[in-house]
Amino acid sequence: MHGNLLPKDGEVYFYENFFTRSEEHHLFDVLKQKTTWRQEPVKIMGKEILQPRLTALYGDTHKPYGYSGITMKPQQWFPELLLVKEKVETFLNIKFSTVLLNYYRNGTDSMGWHRDNEKSLGKNPTIASLSFGASRPFLFRHYRDRKLRVKIHLLPGSLLVMKGTIQDHWQHSLPKVPKLVEARINLTFRAIVDK
């Protein structure tokens, strides 16, 4: 583990070997096969386009999650996913209600600059992000001072934790890596607050 990786206005912590290499390989295969993947359309600047990745939402069935003009209703946890959730919760001493899964089929699948600042996440949410499969660069940039940037390589089996005021002050993205042919699966655990 490293200390806080951000210079100001939020917190990011990175745990490189949260899962062993063999656990990571096994979980990648299980998640790829058992997850019900979809390619959702999203609205960006008034236009509807298909997301450049596959997604799925699992969790408490009464707590939907919405972003970029779509609302996803969670599916029921499957056993292996529930075990992963419980390991993260025990490690961080936090309860999560939902996990958003992203399947990046290769280096052309990506995630644009954004903040996870939806009202349903409450103020200063903690988001736990797990990586399986290909290693990918992950970027942060300060929302007001765009020249202030941080780059992290998300390794297979690693855990990245975002907390504090980060979603108010920083954007993050997973850029394209055109020559990459390997796939990556990302799990982001969140707590949806009751309205």
C-alpha angles and dihedrals in degrees: 000000000000127000122256107319095203121085093216147341101044145009134263123177126185128203109188101194105034087139126030118245092256092047090049093051092048094047093048090056094045094047093046092052103036101041118094099228125200136180104224125199114235133190116242117176090342095308125109115225135161114260112252091239140038120262142191136180125213130175145075105006094221095057113075121187126219135192137152093011098309131102118207122200113212123243121220117278115259117218100258092046090050090053091052090049092051092049091052092045092050093048094049098031090230131120118229126197100192145026125205111204124202123193113200102194094196140332094296091065110086149154121239128222112294146137124233092228102133113148090236089069093057127219118327097355124197112230121190115202123195125193128209128175123005122030111243135183114249120199135204126191128181111252095226102025099047092181090065105091140163126196125200129180107225105217125201110271093019130133123215118191123199117191147145118038095336095116090055095051111023138055123204136199144177104221127207119271100196099195095047113109100173122096128237130202119202127192119196114190117205139172112231109209121225114251 
